[in-house]
């Protein structure tokens, strides 16, 4: 008996996919807090073979003091600007449905249910990989994406080494060559490896003081990210100082999600950056200086469903193109050796 022909086309699948992804983007609570925050400060570019990042490490001229008025003026000058650069990352992930699956799941809504399940899995999976690469730098299929993890990656932005001893090369500019520049060495504090007996509160406060002095007007874009273990340890240390003034908030297990005016986000990826003496417990990120730059129109862009040549298969491609950049590291930090 011949199969009843299907009554929906590529356009219907495409429109439905757009609606599914748009709905997911509008949700507030997603388990990719680092990605959520970089998207709030995301920049866009149109084209270009690489991303150029203007940096300045020199003063154009120096001051001459006039005591008699006849002193020669120091006319020694230097050009401003030392550009960093990084290449674009370009990634794609398919949502696929075969003709066989459409036929055995006969009917419009059964097929669209399959599409919704696969769209969500593709979108969530790509975003989780994206966050992990940004924070830990160990996702092979996104290896072209820059990472903040300067422990495992010599091009990673942040190092668990006190300034001025950092040596990574970030956006193709050496940190060791500019070791005396405040903005090209991140803050770092060795906690000493004993969170049960050494104050995380003191460590965080130390780094907040140093960072706020450099972040200045961008302080509103600072965020603390902690590993899950350090979030638990911080709660244990803070709890003895908590005073409950509102009965509605009387909850001994409620995590304090602010410190020194900065929000705290706990993500397990932070705990994967190094081990032992180099293991990260907290990182403070200045999202005004460490940013995601998207190729315009290609930030988790959904494509049209297209029948694949030679196969009884239809596919749409979720597309991400951009790069993580930085133009200043002094207002970001790593608190390490907390295992």
Buried (B, 14 or more C-beta within 10 A) or exposed (E): EEEEEBEEEEEBBBEBBBEBBEEBEEEEEBEBBBBBBBBEBBEEBEEEEEBEBEBBBEEEEEEEEEEEEEEEEEEEEEEEEBEBEBEBBBBEBEBBBBBEBBEEBEEEEEBBEBBBEBBBEBBBEBBBBBBBBBBBBBBEEBEEBBBBBBBBBEBBBBBBBBBBEBBBBBBEBEBEEBBEBBBBBBBBBBBEBEBEEBEBEEBBEBBBEBBBEBBEEBBEBBBBBBBEBBBEBBBEBBEEEEEEEEEEEEEEEEEEEEBBEBEBBBBBBBBBBBEEEBBBBBBBBBBBBBBBBBBEEBBBBBBBBBEEEEEEBBBBBBBBBBBBBBBBBBBBBBBBBBB
